[in-house]
Amino acid sequence: MTEAKTGKPIEEETAERQPRADDLSDIGERLRTQDNRYTKWPMFCLQIKVRDCGYHSDYAQGKVWFDEEGMEVAPKTKGAQKAGYRDRWETVMVAFTEQGLKDYMRQDGHNVKALAHNGETRIYVESFRRCEEMIRIRRFLMQNANDVGWQPIETAPKDGTEILGYRKEYGQLIVRYCATGRCMVEGIVWDWWNDNKGWLREKPPTHWHALPDDPEETEG
């Protein structure tokens, strides 16, 4: 895949030029608007299917014929042996957004599929939970990459991230999107924070803004 203006591969073009603010803005916008699969701090994983041969039948998912190098072959192949196998999914690339992995597959998908059993791949969602470094980077992308002020609530993150919400009768309060089955059944998907009562289900906010980072504490 090449860059139309230069004829160079996109990864080379991106590596050579100076980073631009809109590079981060694009990622930040994806983070704010993408489907996070009901996962807080989602980590999108590109996975390939791997078939491991040599399992005892008691622990195998099925049986196949394989050669001396462990490669699956036809039953009548000379020197082939029959044994059990188990399939598993192996992560080969991660990204903050699903679109990031789709872009990666457009550039290197042929190599990725060559490593996979029968070319099978999938995008699976894990979480950056408890990985403070990745969470901080994700917050930075969402909060600082494209600070455009108050935005319509339809564009707010829907992964449980706490944000600043606004509704005329309530003013500005911290809110979060509730993505549990109970909330979806009730049809009320926004929680408002009340200092006296905790999280409350109320009317949805009309606008949202990212919360600022905590101030740095100085010694003294």
C-alpha positions as CSV (number, residue, x, y, z in Angstrom):
1,M,0.0,0.0,0.0
2,T,1.5,3.3,-1.0
3,E,1.1,7.0,-0.3
4,A,-0.4,8.7,-3.4
5,K,1.7,11.8,-3.1
6,T,5.1,10.1,-2.9
7,G,4.7,6.6,-4.1
8,K,6.3,5.3,-0.9
9,P,4.8,2.7,1.4
10,I,2.6,4.4,4.0
11,E,4.7,3.1,7.0
12,E,7.8,4.7,5.5
13,E,6.0,7.9,4.7
14,T,4.7,8.1,8.2
15,A,8.0,7.4,9.8
16,E,9.9,10.0,7.7
17,R,7.6,13.0,8.1
18,Q,7.2,15.0,11.3
19,P,4.2,14.1,13.4
20,R,1.2,16.3,13.0
21,A,-1.5,17.2,15.6
22,D,-4.2,15.7,13.3
23,D,-2.5,12.3,13.6
24,L,-3.4,12.2,17.3
25,S,-6.8,13.9,16.7
26,D,-7.8,11.1,14.4
27,I,-7.0,8.5,17.0
28,G,-8.6,10.5,19.8
29,E,-11.8,10.8,17.7
30,R,-11.9,7.1,17.2
31,L,-11.5,6.4,20.9
32,R,-14.4,8.7,21.6
33,T,-16.8,7.3,19.1
34,Q,-15.9,3.7,18.4
35,D,-17.8,0.6,19.8
36,N,-15.7,-0.5,22.8
37,R,-17.5,-3.8,23.1
38,Y,-18.7,-3.0,26.6
39,T,-15.1,-2.9,27.8
40,K,-13.4,-0.3,29.9
41,W,-9.9,0.7,28.7
42,P,-10.3,-1.6,25.6
43,M,-7.2,-3.1,24.0
44,F,-8.0,-4.3,20.5
45,C,-6.0,-7.5,19.6
46,L,-5.3,-8.9,16.2
47,Q,-5.2,-12.7,16.7
48,I,-4.3,-15.6,14.5
49,K,-5.5,-19.2,14.9
50,V,-2.7,-21.6,15.7
51,R,-3.0,-25.3,15.6
52,D,-0.7,-27.3,17.9
53,C,-0.3,-31.0,17.1
54,G,0.9,-33.9,19.3
55,Y,-1.7,-33.9,22.0
56,H,-2.9,-37.2,23.6
57,S,-6.5,-38.0,22.5
58,D,-7.8,-37.4,26.0
59,Y,-6.8,-33.7,25.8
60,A,-7.3,-33.1,22.0
61,Q,-10.0,-31.3,20.2
62,G,-9.6,-33.6,17.2
63,K,-7.0,-35.6,15.3
64,V,-4.9,-34.8,12.2
65,W,-1.9,-36.2,10.3
66,F,1.3,-34.2,10.6
67,D,4.9,-34.5,9.3
68,E,8.3,-34.4,11.1
69,E,8.1,-30.6,11.3
70,G,4.7,-30.6,12.9
71,M,2.9,-29.4,9.8
72,E,-0.5,-30.8,9.0
73,V,-0.5,-33.0,5.9
74,A,-2.7,-35.4,4.0
75,P,-3.3,-38.8,5.7
76,K,-1.4,-40.8,3.0
77,T,1.7,-38.6,3.2
78,K,4.9,-40.6,3.6
79,G,6.2,-40.6,7.1
80,A,3.1,-38.8,8.4
81,Q,1.8,-39.6,11.9
82,K,-1.6,-39.2,13.5
83,A,-2.1,-37.3,16.7
84,G,-4.4,-35.0,18.5
85,Y,-4.5,-31.3,18.1
86,R,-5.7,-28.2,19.9
87,D,-6.5,-24.8,18.3
88,R,-5.7,-21.5,20.1
89,W,-5.7,-17.8,19.4
90,E,-2.4,-16.0,19.5
91,T,-2.2,-12.2,19.6
92,V,0.2,-10.7,17.0
93,M,-0.6,-7.0,17.2
94,V,-2.5,-4.6,19.5
95,A,-4.0,-1.2,19.0
96,F,-6.1,1.4,20.8
97,T,-8.8,1.2,18.1
98,E,-10.4,-1.4,15.9
99,Q,-9.8,0.8,12.9
100,G,-6.1,0.8,13.8
101,L,-5.9,-3.0,13.3
102,K,-8.0,-2.8,10.1
103,D,-5.5,-0.3,8.7
104,Y,-2.7,-2.6,9.8
105,M,-4.3,-5.6,8.0
106,R,-4.6,-3.6,4.8
107,Q,-0.8,-3.1,4.9
108,D,0.4,-6.4,6.2
109,G,-2.6,-8.8,6.2
110,H,-1.0,-11.1,3.6
111,N,1.9,-11.9,6.0
112,V,-0.4,-12.2,9.0
113,K,-2.7,-14.7,7.3
114,A,0.3,-16.7,6.1
115,L,1.1,-17.4,9.8
116,A,-2.4,-18.4,10.7
117,H,-4.0,-21.9,10.4
118,N,-6.1,-21.8,7.3
119,G,-5.5,-18.0,7.2
120,E,-8.0,-17.5,10.1
121,T,-7.7,-14.2,12.0
122,R,-10.0,-12.2,14.3
123,I,-10.1,-8.9,16.2
124,Y,-10.6,-9.6,19.9
125,V,-11.0,-7.1,22.8
126,E,-9.0,-7.4,26.0
127,S,-8.5,-4.6,28.5
128,F,-5.7,-2.3,29.6
129,R,-7.0,-2.6,33.1
130,R,-4.3,-2.0,35.7
131,C,-1.8,-1.0,33.1
132,E,-1.4,2.6,34.2
133,E,1.0,3.6,31.4
134,M,-1.4,2.6,28.6
135,I,-4.4,4.0,30.4
136,R,-2.6,7.4,30.7
137,I,-1.7,7.4,27.0
138,R,-5.3,6.6,26.1
139,R,-6.6,9.4,28.3
140,F,-4.2,11.8,26.7
141,L,-5.3,10.9,23.2
142,M,-9.0,11.4,24.2
143,Q,-8.6,14.6,26.3
144,N,-5.8,16.5,24.6
145,A,-5.5,15.4,21.0
146,N,-8.4,17.5,19.8
147,D,-9.8,19.7,22.5
148,V,-12.9,21.1,20.8
149,G,-14.8,22.2,23.9
150,W,-18.3,20.9,24.7
151,Q,-19.5,18.3,22.3
152,P,-22.9,16.6,21.7
153,I,-23.4,13.7,24.0
154,E,-23.8,11.3,21.0
155,T,-20.0,11.6,20.5
156,A,-19.1,10.8,24.1
157,P,-17.0,7.7,25.0
158,K,-19.2,4.7,25.8
159,D,-16.7,2.5,27.8
160,G,-17.5,3.7,31.3
161,T,-15.0,6.5,31.3
162,E,-15.9,9.3,33.7
163,I,-16.5,12.6,31.8
164,L,-18.0,16.0,32.5
165,G,-21.6,16.1,31.5
166,Y,-24.0,19.0,31.1
167,R,-27.8,19.3,31.2
168,K,-29.5,22.6,31.7
169,E,-31.5,21.6,34.8
170,Y,-28.5,19.9,36.4
171,G,-25.5,22.0,35.2
172,Q,-22.1,20.4,35.0
173,L,-21.6,17.1,36.8
174,I,-19.4,14.1,36.4
175,V,-21.2,11.4,34.3
176,R,-20.4,7.9,32.9
177,Y,-22.0,5.7,30.3
178,C,-23.5,2.6,31.8
179,A,-23.1,-0.4,29.5
180,T,-24.5,-3.2,31.6
181,G,-27.4,-5.4,30.6
182,R,-29.6,-4.0,33.4
183,C,-29.1,-0.4,32.2
184,M,-29.8,-1.4,28.7
185,V,-33.1,-3.1,29.7
186,E,-34.1,0.0,31.7
187,G,-33.2,2.2,28.8
188,I,-31.3,4.6,31.0
189,V,-27.7,4.5,30.1
190,W,-26.1,7.5,31.9
191,D,-25.2,7.8,35.5
192,W,-24.7,11.2,37.3
193,W,-22.5,11.6,40.3
194,N,-24.0,13.1,43.4
195,D,-21.7,13.8,46.3
196,N,-24.3,12.8,48.8
197,K,-26.0,9.8,47.1
198,G,-23.3,8.5,44.8
199,W,-24.2,7.4,41.2
200,L,-27.8,8.2,40.2
201,R,-29.9,7.3,37.1
202,E,-31.3,10.5,35.7
203,K,-32.1,12.1,32.4
204,P,-29.2,11.9,29.9
205,P,-26.8,14.9,29.5
206,T,-27.0,16.9,26.3
207,H,-23.3,17.7,26.1
208,W,-20.0,16.4,27.4
209,H,-16.4,17.4,27.9
210,A,-13.3,15.4,28.9
211,L,-12.2,15.7,32.5
212,P,-8.9,17.5,33.0
213,D,-5.9,15.6,34.5
214,D,-5.2,15.8,38.2
215,P,-2.8,18.6,39.0
216,E,0.8,17.6,39.7
217,E,1.6,17.8,43.4
218,T,4.8,19.7,44.4
219,E,6.9,18.9,47.4
220,G,7.1,21.5,50.1
